Amino acid sequence: MKSFTYERAATPADAAAAAARIPGARFVAGGTNLLDLMKLQIETPSHLIDVNDLALDRIDATPDGGLRLGALVRNADLAVDVRVRRDYGVLTRALLSGASGQLRNQATTAGNLLQRTRCPYFYDTNQPCNKRRPGSGCGAIGGFSRLHAIVGQSDACIATHPSDMAVAMRLLDAQVETIRPNGTSRIIPIADFYRLPGTTPNIDTNLEAGELITAVTLPRPVGGVHIYRKVRARASYAFALVSVAAIVQRDGTGRVALGGVAHKPWRVEAAERDMPRGAQALAAGLLAGARTTPDNAFKVPLVERTLAAVIADAKG
Amino acid sequence: MTDFDSNRRQLLKGAAVAAGGAVAASRLAPEAQAAAQPASAATSAATAATAATATISVRLRVNGAEHQLMVDPRTTLLDALRERLHLTGTKKGCDQGQCGACTVIVDGRRSTSCLTLAVMQEGHDITTIEGLGTPNNLHPMQAAFIKHDGYQCGFCTPGQICSAVAMLDEVKKGGPSHVTADINAVLQPTDAEFRERMSGNLCRCGAYSNIQAAIAEVAGVRR
């Protein structure tokens, strides 16, 4: 690990201001992703701002019937909250399908949103990677790309976003509340939070420098059957090859988001009209324009089959 | 005296001089670097040198005892436990949060001690395998692991036991897991539940079935 200085922030405003003032500063909460990347010198912050003392660990009802999830609510606590289990089951299911019991106790709501990709070329500092070192190239393109994106990728990066929670958040139309270094706060719809890689795959989100996530809000519940189906190489404790988050209503309409296929949680609202027509039509709309490699071409039929299983599950 | 002896002595003497020179060179290196670089680079080199040596005071509460330590901020909780407090029951397996060998219990919750910094743990209550039980006063989970032969080489065992103890507390609170059929129903503790919930602890010897038996016994689940 590269050396760094360390402070514990007292207020969200202090944390954001310090992050903007000190070059190379990063926030740390659970640390489960950042410390791993620091040991490998993929992340080399010069200063760590520990935000764990900020009182952002509550889950509160909002006036419009939704929930406000503090940025520091641990994944384990969010998953088992009775309101989340009852009204946002897809979020509970997504959280419980990710990581391990230990990591869910440590990882936070905001930190989970900000996970970096698990692309092996990002992790191997001997390999070129435009996300880790802009302009160095992409080892995954033309390399071993079984885990990689099939939609939304660019010639610079074919990495996928690893989070399960974020797929459910995208499905639920969550909103990300932040505080900026100048002390103002703003709300970013999750649809506008993540970026496609384009020519700047080193930038994962539309957060500004020093901007701190303070909460994630969920709109009022929409009912329906909530399903999160994750397909992976092991029965537990593995990242998704493909995952499907879905809410299906009694009349067969609904919404769906995919994990494991793109640089961000993948949702195409226009394609959801086709849900009552079945998995084939739905998959065609979701994956329109897909570009695959020989290694990851299997993801296209796997998405369709997983959608079929989810639609069948929803009918009971 | 043979030629060989003579040569050997000279070789050792020469090596000692070379080693001394290397030490001197490395001591001088930061200044030499700074002198050779523009002012801004020299300043950042100096800052980096200061950061490298700056230690932070941290108060850790481990197994009920308070410890005041000066640590490099890079020190993980795992390294602080093992290298500074000499509580070597907690094991370093992968050091990446993937194997669970370093699992300790923080404020009643199982955590990977390799993925948190010691300085982040001030004010928290940390329990390691040494704090769960002693050879003459075993924790029920330790006794069950012995009874059911829940280990072979034993390296993952402290992490398995800490994880299992905290896992059963999670089950008692009734929260669902990935394999729970109905996330809103009353939780039924089963082998399938324990297996899923213990997936963060790997055992390369493959003692899983005996670990399962030990956990089920402590949980009071008939198999």
Interface residues (C-beta under 8 A of the other chain):
Chain A: M1 S3 F4 T5 Y6 V28 G30 G31 T32 L35 D36 K39 S46 L48 D50 N52 A76 A79 V80 R85 R86 G89 T92 R93 L96 S97 A99 S100 G101 Q102 L103 N105 Q106 A235 S236 Y237
Chain B: A48 A51 A52 A54 I56 D72 P73 R74 T76 D95 Q96 G97 G100 T103 V106 R109 R110 S111 T112 C114 L115 T116 L117 V119 M120 S163 A166 M167 E170 K173 G174 G175 P176 S177 H178 T180 I183 N184 R195 E196 R197 M198 S199 G200 N201
